[in-house]
């Protein structure tokens, strides 16, 4: 009886096989579950795909920021077609970061700015202003080569449109990112505002000294009268210091070789006493509607300006054929 019972308690071979199969299947399922939790259903490929997803996410974020920047600046520029900015980013930067007292700008319609001042400014700051669409790749390339030779970012190669974009929207911190943003805004400005409005904003918001913005405020600060009443030499001196208005004034730029050359160039081209009618706006001209005559002299012979607003003392002689001046204010 006992022998029979002991034999009856012994598991059958097929039952043992089923238990072993079940244990193996359970362990395999556990391993697959752990593997899936780590790698996903596709195994190690899931891990390799993670960096790709991260790059795509970064690209999408940058694209979103880029489009948002373009949309916001475009909307502001549409507003600036008919409205003058109460303040610019550069003004606020000078006030908050430097603690400067900002002179309230005196807006002057383009039609009331003497033709001689407009012509000589375009000549030395951006001789191709009426020909390009906001940027000049050749000028930027020349500036890059000059900066490479000096070992530091001295020149910027910005057009008048890019200078205006920087003055209104950006701060004068030298970087290739800022230059890229300048180019984007400049293209938008050319498409939305047009040449006359860009030049009008440039003359009224360009930095012309510590806390001084715009040609009318600069004229009254330095010569105690409005820009329309300036003598020819006084106007030339104002245009001369436009590329370095923080370090130099109308009568002390002689210690800088490049500014001396700039002044001599302007004096030679525009120094003769002009007809009285050229110094005054045309009778009956509506503010901001008078067309600006395109320069007819040969291309500019002045160097690109200092991207910090200060011309380097060791920059040597003026660069022939650079074609672009630059002004941002300087430190």
Secondary structure, DSSP 8 states (H G I E B T S, - for coil): -HHHHHHHHS--HHHHHHHHHHHHHHHHHHHHHHHHHHH-TTTHHHHHHHHHHHHHHHHHHHHHHHHHHHHHHHHHHHHHTTS--SS-HHHHHHHHHH-----------GGGS-HHHHHHHHHHHBTTTTTSSS--HHHHHHHHHHHHHHTS--B----HHHHHHHHHH------HHHHHHHHHHHHHHHHHT-HHHHHHHHHHHSEEETTEESHHHHHHHHHSS-GGG--HHHHHHHHHGGGSTTT--TTSGGGSHHHHHHHHHHHHHH-S---HHHHS--TT--TTTS------S----S---BTTSS--TT--S--TT--B-------
